[in-house]
Amino acid sequence: MNKQDLIREIAEDTGMTASACEKFLNALTARVQTAVKNGEEVAIHGFGKFAPAARAARVGRNPQNGEPVNIPARVDLTFKAGKQVKDFLNA
């Protein structure tokens, strides 16, 4: 399912227009990104939690020639599914 499929299905489920659903989805993703970039967690009760995860700098290996490569530190986005989602998926 891609973004347009998701928007279309939300519009069908809620009776909202597709453009209103797209605005909502864009606003939601922007707010989650901003919060995580600022080091905050975003918890949606019953769905899950988005959180930043710091990855330290490290030395890796180039798989083609085996030479060491410096990999810089970065921040990743993690998602942990909530209990209701896990129960739904495993029912």
All heavy atoms as an XYZ file, in Angstrom:
687
protein
N       0.853     -1.174      0.000
C       0.000      0.000      0.000
C       0.893      1.228      0.000
O       1.797      1.338      0.820
C      -0.895     -0.012      1.243
C      -1.743      1.219      1.385
S      -2.794      1.277      2.851
C      -3.967      0.016      2.489
N       0.632      2.134     -0.908
C       1.397      3.379     -0.935
C       0.555      4.506     -0.331
O      -0.573      4.287      0.125
C       1.875      3.711     -2.352
C       0.735      3.945     -3.315
O      -0.332      4.410     -2.957
N       0.964      3.614     -4.577
N       1.117      5.706     -0.327
C       0.463      6.845      0.318
C      -0.898      7.148     -0.309
O      -1.872      7.390      0.407
C       1.380      8.074      0.236
C       0.829      9.298      0.929
C       1.821     10.438      0.841
C       1.276     11.684      1.489
N       2.229     12.803      1.408
N      -0.978      7.142     -1.636
C      -2.247      7.452     -2.297
C      -3.310      6.388     -1.994
O      -4.489      6.719     -1.823
C      -2.041      7.597     -3.810
C      -1.238      8.832     -4.188
C      -1.837     10.122     -3.640
O      -3.039     10.334     -3.701
N      -0.987     10.970     -3.089
N      -2.900      5.121     -1.914
C      -3.840      4.058     -1.538
C      -4.358      4.286     -0.124
O      -5.552      4.129      0.146
C      -3.175      2.680     -1.615
C      -2.795      2.283     -3.028
O      -3.395      2.809     -3.990
O      -1.887      1.432     -3.166
N      -3.465      4.641      0.779
C      -3.852      4.904      2.164
C      -4.822      6.078      2.244
O      -5.850      5.997      2.939
C      -2.609      5.182      3.015
C      -2.825      5.471      4.495
C      -3.502      4.300      5.185
C      -1.499      5.790      5.164
N      -4.528      7.142      1.540
C      -5.418      8.315      1.535
C      -6.795      7.934      1.017
O      -7.823      8.303      1.601
C      -4.796      9.459      0.699
C      -3.581     10.039      1.433
C      -5.815     10.548      0.405
C      -2.731     10.949      0.584
N      -6.842      7.195     -0.074
C      -8.122      6.787     -0.662
C      -8.931      5.920      0.319
O     -10.126      6.124      0.493
C      -7.878      6.029     -1.975
C      -9.146      5.687     -2.729
C      -8.893      5.071     -4.100
N      -7.931      3.969     -4.067
C      -6.693      4.027     -4.548
N      -6.234      5.135     -5.083
N      -5.896      2.971     -4.484
N      -8.270      4.985      0.984
C      -8.989      4.112      1.918
C      -9.460      4.861      3.165
O     -10.553      4.610      3.666
C      -8.123      2.915      2.286
C      -7.964      1.978      1.109
C      -7.404      0.632      1.483
O      -7.454      0.268      2.680
O      -6.920     -0.059      0.572
N      -8.656      5.802      3.664
C      -9.087      6.613      4.805
C     -10.295      7.458      4.404
O     -11.252      7.587      5.177
C      -7.934      7.501      5.326
C      -6.850      6.638      5.967
C      -8.451      8.532      6.322
C      -5.589      7.405      6.324
N     -10.251      8.016      3.206
C     -11.381      8.822      2.724
C     -12.651      7.978      2.642
O     -13.737      8.428      3.039
C     -11.056      9.435      1.363
N     -12.533      6.748      2.158
C     -13.697      5.857      2.076
C     -14.223      5.518      3.466
O     -15.434      5.508      3.693
C     -13.328      4.575      1.340
C     -13.116      4.748     -0.146
C     -12.594      3.479     -0.815
O     -12.550      2.418     -0.141
O     -12.231      3.553     -1.999
N     -13.314      5.242      4.405
C     -13.715      4.850      5.755
C     -14.355      5.993      6.539
O     -15.240      5.770      7.355
C     -12.513      4.315      6.542
C     -12.017      2.976      6.025
O     -12.739      2.336      5.227
O     -10.900      2.572      6.405
N     -13.874      7.212      6.314
C     -14.333      8.344      7.132
C     -15.375      9.210      6.454
O     -16.022     10.020      7.122
C     -13.147      9.250      7.507
O     -12.580      9.797      6.316
C     -12.097      8.494      8.306
N     -15.510      9.101      5.148
C     -16.430      9.976      4.423
C     -15.853     11.360      4.167
O     -16.551     12.245      3.680
N     -14.580     11.556      4.484
C     -13.905     12.832      4.227
C     -13.453     12.846      2.773
O     -13.375     11.806      2.119
C     -12.686     12.982      5.145
C     -13.026     13.104      6.617
S     -11.562     13.042      7.691
C     -10.585     14.382      7.068
N     -13.113     14.030      2.292
C     -12.574     14.114      0.936
C     -11.128     13.621      0.932
O     -10.444     13.645      1.969
C     -12.600     15.558      0.409
O     -11.723     16.352      1.209
C     -14.011     16.130      0.422
N     -10.686     13.171     -0.229
C      -9.310     12.700     -0.348
C      -8.320     13.820     -0.067
O      -7.275     13.595      0.559
C      -9.075     12.107     -1.731
N      -8.644     15.043     -0.496
C      -7.721     16.160     -0.258
C      -7.615     16.471      1.234
O      -6.534     16.797      1.731
C      -8.131     17.395     -1.042
O      -9.393     17.852     -0.631
N      -8.719     16.372      1.971
C      -8.679     16.607      3.424
C      -7.864     15.515      4.108
O      -7.082     15.810      5.030
C     -10.089     16.653      3.995
N      -8.019     14.275      3.663
C      -7.243     13.173      4.239
C      -5.760     13.340      3.943
O      -4.922     13.069      4.801
C      -7.741     11.840      3.698
S      -9.377     11.395      4.273
N      -5.437     13.808      2.739
C      -4.038     14.019      2.384
C      -3.430     15.125      3.237
O      -2.305     15.003      3.724
C      -3.906     14.357      0.905
C      -2.468     14.501      0.458
C      -2.323     14.693     -1.039
O      -3.335     14.953     -1.712
O      -1.172     14.585     -1.506
N      -4.160     16.224      3.447
C      -3.670     17.305      4.308
C      -3.421     16.798      5.725
O      -2.415     17.139      6.348
C      -4.670     18.462      4.344
C      -4.694     19.288      3.090
C      -5.717     20.403      3.202
C      -5.841     21.188      1.912
N      -6.868     22.223      1.984
N      -4.358     15.990      6.237
C      -4.200     15.437      7.576
C      -2.971     14.534      7.652
O      -2.155     14.655      8.571
C      -5.446     14.659      7.997
C      -5.246     13.899      9.275
C      -5.303     14.548     10.490
C      -4.958     12.545      9.261
C      -5.086     13.861     11.677
C      -4.740     11.851     10.442
C      -4.803     12.512     11.652
N      -2.828     13.634      6.684
C      -1.701     12.709      6.692
C      -0.374     13.452      6.577
O       0.596     13.126      7.282
C      -1.852     11.691      5.560
C      -0.819     10.571      5.528
C      -0.816      9.782      6.832
C      -1.096      9.653      4.351
N      -0.324     14.466      5.723
C       0.898     15.270      5.589
C       1.228     16.001      6.890
O       2.390     16.076      7.294
C       0.767     16.267      4.436
C       0.798     15.589      3.085
O       1.269     14.471      2.938
N       0.264     16.261      2.087
N       0.209     16.557      7.537
C       0.425     17.259      8.807
C       0.895     16.287      9.889
O       1.803     16.607     10.672
C      -0.852     17.961      9.243
N       0.301     15.107      9.926
C       0.687     14.098     10.920
C       2.135     13.683     10.736
O       2.917     13.681     11.704
C      -0.230     12.874     10.823
C       0.116     11.704     11.734
C      -0.102     12.074     13.192
C      -0.699     10.483     11.363
N       2.526     13.352      9.523
C       3.905     12.924      9.293
C       4.900     14.055      9.565
O       5.970     13.814     10.118
C       4.093     12.368      7.872
O       3.686     13.348      6.926
C       3.300     11.092      7.663
N       4.534     15.284      9.208
C       5.425     16.417      9.476
C       5.621     16.623     10.976
O       6.745     16.876     11.436
C       4.877     17.688      8.836
N       4.542     16.526     11.743
C       4.650     16.704     13.203
C       5.463     15.592     13.844
O       6.253     15.832     14.764
C       3.264     16.773     13.845
C       2.493     18.012     13.495
C       3.204     19.226     14.017
N       2.455     20.425     13.655
C       2.770     21.613     14.056
N       3.812     21.804     14.829
N       2.054     22.647     13.679
N       5.283     14.361     13.387
C       6.067     13.244     13.926
C       7.539     13.461     13.614
O       8.403     13.311     14.491
C       5.564     11.888     13.375
C       6.532     10.762     13.740
C       4.172     11.569     13.905
N       7.854     13.826     12.383
C       9.246     14.068     12.007
C       9.872     15.186     12.835
O      11.002     15.050     13.323
C       9.343     14.427     10.525
C       9.048     13.280      9.596
C       8.965     13.713      8.143
O       9.070     14.896      7.822
N       8.776     12.760      7.269
N       9.152     16.275     13.012
C       9.668     17.408     13.783
C       9.911     17.023     15.235
O      10.951     17.343     15.813
C       8.689     18.600     13.710
O       8.522     18.966     12.340
C       9.203     19.785     14.504
N       8.949     16.316     15.824
C       9.096     15.914     17.220
C      10.282     14.978     17.407
O      11.085     15.147     18.330
C       7.811     15.253     17.714
N      10.422     13.997     16.532
C      11.529     13.044     16.654
C      12.864     13.742     16.408
O      13.848     13.464     17.090
C      11.319     11.844     15.701
C      12.544     10.953     15.665
C      10.093     11.034     16.130
N      12.901     14.672     15.458
C      14.139     15.428     15.211
C      14.547     16.225     16.439
O      15.730     16.401     16.715
C      13.956     16.361     14.016
C      15.235     17.062     13.627
C      15.088     17.847     12.355
C      16.430     18.440     11.971
N      16.404     19.057     10.654
N      13.561     16.691     17.222
C      13.836     17.441     18.448
C      14.095     16.524     19.648
O      14.172     16.995     20.774
C      12.676     18.383     18.758
C      12.572     19.502     17.746
O      13.562     19.895     17.139
N      11.366     20.007     17.541
N      14.188     15.220     19.412
C      14.515     14.276     20.474
C      13.321     13.777     21.266
O      13.495     13.121     22.285
N      12.114     14.061     20.818
C      10.907     13.642     21.531
C      10.390     12.306     20.996
O      10.643     11.949     19.850
C       9.798     14.683     21.359
C      10.139     16.058     21.856
C       9.057     17.063     21.503
O       7.867     16.740     21.712
O       9.400     18.137     21.000
N       9.643     11.614     21.838
C       8.924     10.419     21.412
C       7.497     10.825     21.077
O       6.941     11.733     21.693
C       8.893      9.372     22.519
C      10.246      8.793     22.856
C      10.173      7.745     23.949
O       9.114      7.602     24.597
O      11.188      7.066     24.161
N       6.905     10.142     20.103
C       5.507     10.375     19.748
C       4.771      9.058     19.953
O       5.016      8.085     19.245
C       5.358     10.842     18.284
C       3.891     11.020     17.937
C       6.128     12.131     18.054
N       3.901      9.037     20.957
C       3.146      7.826     21.278
C       1.695      8.018     20.857
O       1.060      9.011     21.219
C       3.225      7.537     22.766
N       1.199      7.080     20.069
C      -0.201      7.081     19.667
C      -0.827      5.876     20.362
O      -0.557      4.727     19.990
C      -0.352      6.991     18.137
C       0.356      8.184     17.478
C      -1.825      6.934     17.757
C       0.430      8.108     15.969
N      -1.611      6.160     21.398
C      -2.177      5.097     22.229
C      -2.910      4.068     21.365
O      -3.732      4.417     20.525
C      -3.130      5.692     23.270
C      -3.709      4.668     24.191
N      -2.968      4.086     25.179
C      -4.925      4.102     24.239
C      -3.728      3.213     25.821
N      -4.929      3.211     25.260
N      -2.586      2.813     21.570
C      -3.223      1.736     20.838
C      -2.566      1.426     19.507
O      -2.884      0.432     18.864
N      -1.655      2.268     19.056
C      -1.000      2.041     17.770
C       0.491      1.772     17.945
O       0.984      0.743     17.511
C      -1.215      3.238     16.844
C      -0.598      3.065     15.483
C      -1.103      2.132     14.589
C       0.492      3.821     15.100
C      -0.532      1.959     13.345
C       1.064      3.661     13.848
C       0.545      2.728     12.967
N       1.202      2.711     18.569
C       2.633      2.504     18.764
C       3.354      3.777     19.121
O       2.748      4.817     19.347
N       4.691      3.664     19.148
C       5.522      4.791     19.569
C       6.657      4.992     18.566
O       7.367      4.041     18.214
C       6.091      4.505     20.952
C       6.993      5.582     21.492
C       7.371      5.355     22.942
C       8.182      4.111     23.121
N       8.685      3.942     24.488
N       6.794      6.242     18.108
C       7.909      6.639     17.266
C       8.928      7.308     18.163
O       8.574      8.140     18.989
C       7.453      7.645     16.202
C       6.423      7.107     15.252
C       5.072      7.255     15.522
C       6.803      6.460     14.089
C       4.115      6.772     14.652
C       5.848      5.974     13.208
C       4.505      6.125     13.485
N      10.196      6.960     17.998
C      11.222      7.541     18.862
C      12.542      7.660     18.105
O      12.820      6.877     17.193
C      11.426      6.663     20.098
N      13.367      8.634     18.503
C      14.691      8.734     17.896
C      15.629      7.699     18.515
O      15.492      7.336     19.681
C      15.138     10.153     18.258
C      14.405     10.456     19.524
C      13.103      9.710     19.439
N      16.563      7.207     17.712
C      17.566      6.265     18.203
C      18.923      6.732     17.703
O      19.155      6.789     16.492
C      17.271      4.857     17.714
N      19.792      7.092     18.628
C      21.127      7.571     18.269
C      22.008      6.388     17.884
O      22.056      5.374     18.576
C      21.747      8.326     19.437
N      22.684      6.505     16.766
C      23.638      5.504     16.304
C      25.022      6.146     16.362
O      25.258      7.201     15.769
C      23.343      5.060     14.873
C      21.938      4.545     14.652
C      21.772      3.154     15.223
N      20.424      2.687     14.897
C      19.657      2.054     15.747
N      20.071      1.811     16.971
N      18.460      1.661     15.392
N      25.913      5.519     17.083
C      27.262      6.061     17.255
C      28.073      5.909     15.964
O      27.795      5.022     15.149
C      27.972      5.345     18.396
N      29.072      6.762     15.816
C      30.001      6.627     14.695
C      30.771      5.320     14.862
O      31.017      4.858     15.984
C      30.953      7.808     14.667
N      31.115      4.710     13.722
C      31.841      3.451     13.796
C      32.671      3.262     12.531
O      32.522      3.995     11.574
C      30.888      2.281     13.991
C      29.905      2.090     12.861
C      28.850      1.023     13.211
N      27.818      0.946     12.206
C      27.856      0.168     11.135
N      28.902     -0.608     10.932
N      26.872      0.147     10.270
N      33.509      2.262     12.572
C      34.309      1.920     11.404
C      33.722      0.654     10.799
O      33.555     -0.363     11.473
C      35.792      1.705     11.784
C      36.597      1.265     10.571
C      36.370      2.974     12.379
N      33.352      0.736      9.522
C      32.841     -0.427      8.807
C      33.863     -0.899      7.796
O      34.998     -0.435      7.761
N      33.464     -1.856      6.964
C      34.346     -2.383      5.924
C      33.675     -2.265      4.568
O      32.490     -2.563      4.432
C      34.657     -3.853      6.180
C      35.419     -4.106      7.435
C      36.889     -4.267      7.111
N      37.635     -4.381      8.349
C      38.771     -3.760      8.561
N      39.285     -2.991      7.650
N      39.403     -3.912      9.683
N      34.425     -1.823      3.570
C      33.942     -1.803      2.203
C      33.860     -3.255      1.737
O      34.871     -3.962      1.718
C      34.899     -1.001      1.313
C      34.438     -0.905     -0.111
O      33.731     -1.773     -0.612
N      34.852      0.147     -0.791
N      32.666     -3.753      1.346
C      32.543     -5.159      0.980
C      33.284     -5.524     -0.312
O      33.600     -6.694     -0.520
C      31.039     -5.361      0.811
C      30.466     -4.017      0.620
C      31.391     -3.056      1.293
N      33.594     -4.533     -1.147
C      34.279     -4.843     -2.404
C      35.778     -5.067     -2.224
O      36.359     -5.919     -2.881
C      34.046     -3.727     -3.419
C      32.607     -3.666     -3.879
C      32.382     -2.552     -4.900
O      33.169     -1.618     -4.991
N      31.301     -2.668     -5.650
N      36.382     -4.291     -1.319
C      37.839     -4.414     -1.181
C      38.303     -4.613      0.259
O      39.493     -4.746      0.502
C      38.545     -3.206     -1.799
C      38.095     -1.899     -1.210
O      37.631     -1.858     -0.079
N      38.242     -0.816     -1.967
N      37.396     -4.620      1.218
C      37.748     -4.871      2.612
C      38.386     -3.702      3.334
O      38.771     -3.829      4.494
N      38.509     -2.550      2.685
C      39.130     -1.398      3.330
C      38.200     -0.806      4.387
O      36.982     -0.827      4.234
C      39.448     -0.321      2.295
C      40.555     -0.690      1.342
C      40.862      0.426      0.370
O      40.335      1.544      0.533
O      41.643      0.168     -0.568
N      38.773     -0.277      5.473
C      37.934      0.355      6.493
C      37.276      1.634      5.969
O      37.862      2.366      5.181
C      38.899      0.674      7.630
C      40.253      0.395      7.135
C      40.180     -0.290      5.823
N      36.053      1.853      6.408
C      35.290      3.037      6.017
C      34.703      3.653      7.278
O      34.101      2.945      8.092
C      34.142      2.655      5.048
C      33.296      3.866      4.716
C      34.687      2.014      3.791
N      34.886      4.970      7.450
C      34.296      5.653      8.598
C      32.807      5.895      8.332
O      32.443      6.489      7.322
C      34.996      6.983      8.870
C      36.388      6.771      9.410
O      36.639      5.821     10.138
N      37.302      7.633      9.037
N      31.960      5.434      9.249
C      30.524      5.642      9.153
C      30.162      6.660     10.225
O      30.380      6.412     11.413
C      29.749      4.323      9.362
C      30.173      3.307      8.293
C      28.246      4.564      9.319
C      29.664      1.905      8.520
N      29.633      7.833      9.830
C      29.358      8.891     10.813
C      28.184      8.556     11.729
O      27.345      7.701     11.404
C      29.036     10.103      9.942
C      28.571      9.538      8.651
C      29.287      8.226      8.475
N      28.137      9.233     12.863
C      27.012      9.092     13.790
C      25.751      9.614     13.115
O      25.819     10.496     12.249
C      27.284      9.868     15.072
N      24.595      9.068     13.508
C      23.334      9.524     12.930
C      22.198      9.219     13.890
O      22.359      8.503     14.873
C      23.084      8.867     11.583
C      22.846      7.368     11.687
C      22.458      6.809     10.337
N      21.931      5.468     10.513
C      22.412      4.404      9.921
N      23.448      4.511      9.118
N      21.868      3.229     10.124
N      21.046      9.776     13.570
C      19.832      9.508     14.339
C      18.862      8.771     13.430
O      18.582      9.205     12.313
C      19.192     10.811     14.861
C      17.884     10.521     15.577
C      20.153     11.545     15.775
N      18.370      7.627     13.882
C      17.384      6.854     13.147
C      16.023      7.006     13.805
O      15.915      7.431     14.957
C      17.743      5.364     13.145
C      18.860      5.033     12.182
O      19.090      5.813     11.241
O      19.505      3.982     12.366
N      14.996      6.631     13.077
C      13.640      6.620     13.601
C      13.284      5.178     13.926
O      13.447      4.285     13.097
C      12.655      7.167     12.560
C      11.181      7.093     12.936
C      10.880      8.063     14.070
C      10.314      7.419     11.739
N      12.825      4.947     15.143
C      12.370      3.611     15.513
C      10.865      3.652     15.750
O      10.300      4.682     16.102
C      13.065      3.099     16.790
O      12.755      3.969     17.873
C      14.568      3.029     16.605
N      10.239      2.521     15.536
C       8.804      2.378     15.793
C       8.602      1.103     16.576
O       9.111      0.054     16.215
C       7.996      2.312     14.495
C       6.531      2.053     14.738
C       5.708      3.070     15.190
C       5.985      0.801     14.541
C       4.361      2.846     15.438
C       4.639      0.563     14.781
C       3.829      1.583     15.228
N       7.870      1.227     17.671
C       7.523      0.051     18.467
C       6.004     -0.052     18.466
O       5.304      0.869     18.915
C       8.037      0.177     19.899
C       7.746     -1.061     20.718
C       8.380     -1.013     22.078
C       8.018     -2.294     22.818
N       8.547     -2.303     24.154
N       5.504     -1.161     17.941
C       4.061     -1.355     17.854
C       3.459     -1.492     19.245
O       4.052     -2.091     20.143
C       3.758     -2.598     17.033
N       2.240     -0.954     19.389
C       1.523     -1.053     20.648
C       0.865     -2.415     20.821
O       0.770     -3.214     19.881
N       0.394     -2.685     22.014
C      -0.215     -3.970     22.330
C      -1.413     -4.286     21.438
O      -1.565     -5.417     20.968
C      -0.619     -4.020     23.793
C      -1.177     -5.369     24.224
C      -1.520     -5.377     25.690
C      -2.043     -6.704     26.207
N      -2.829     -7.500     25.327
N      -2.273     -3.300     21.184
C      -3.445     -3.563     20.361
C      -3.060     -3.956     18.936
O      -3.684     -4.835     18.343
C      -4.364     -2.327     20.329
C      -5.059     -2.077     21.632
C      -5.904     -0.787     21.605
O      -5.599      0.119     20.852
N      -6.930     -0.742     22.441
N      -2.035     -3.341     18.383
C      -1.583     -3.695     17.040
C      -0.996     -5.099     17.042
O      -1.307     -5.910     16.165
C      -0.547     -2.669     16.523
C       0.085     -3.132     15.223
C      -1.185     -1.310     16.347
N      -0.175     -5.412     18.043
C       0.399     -6.747     18.126
C      -0.671     -7.808     18.272
O      -0.615     -8.864     17.612
C       1.368     -6.824     19.314
C       2.638     -6.035     19.115
C       3.509     -6.139     20.338
C       4.709     -5.260     20.272
N       5.530     -5.335     21.484
N      -1.658     -7.539     19.127
C      -2.752     -8.503     19.302
C      -3.554     -8.684     18.022
O      -3.929     -9.808     17.667
C      -3.692     -8.055     20.432
C      -3.035     -8.133     21.813
O      -1.975     -8.780     21.928
O      -3.587     -7.530     22.758
N      -3.796     -7.588     17.292
C      -4.537     -7.665     16.034
C      -3.781     -8.502     15.004
O      -4.350     -9.341     14.314
C      -4.788     -6.257     15.489
C      -5.443     -6.242     14.141
C      -6.813     -6.439     14.030
C      -4.709     -6.040     12.988
C      -7.416     -6.437     12.794
C      -5.309     -6.030     11.758
C      -6.675     -6.240     11.645
N      -2.469     -8.292     14.914
C      -1.664     -9.003     13.937
C      -1.525    -10.483     14.260
O      -1.377    -11.311     13.363
C      -0.263     -8.378     13.829
C      -0.209     -6.964     13.272
C       1.212     -6.415     13.357
C      -0.718     -6.940     11.828
N      -1.592    -10.835     15.527
C      -1.391    -12.216     15.931
C      -2.670    -12.944     16.281
O      -2.650    -14.034     16.830
C      -0.421    -12.268     17.114
C       0.963    -11.831     16.702
O       1.553    -12.414     15.802
N       1.470    -10.776     17.306
N      -3.833    -12.351     15.957
C      -5.115    -12.996     16.259
C      -5.479    -14.008     15.199
O      -5.103    -13.980     14.094
C      -6.202    -11.946     16.375
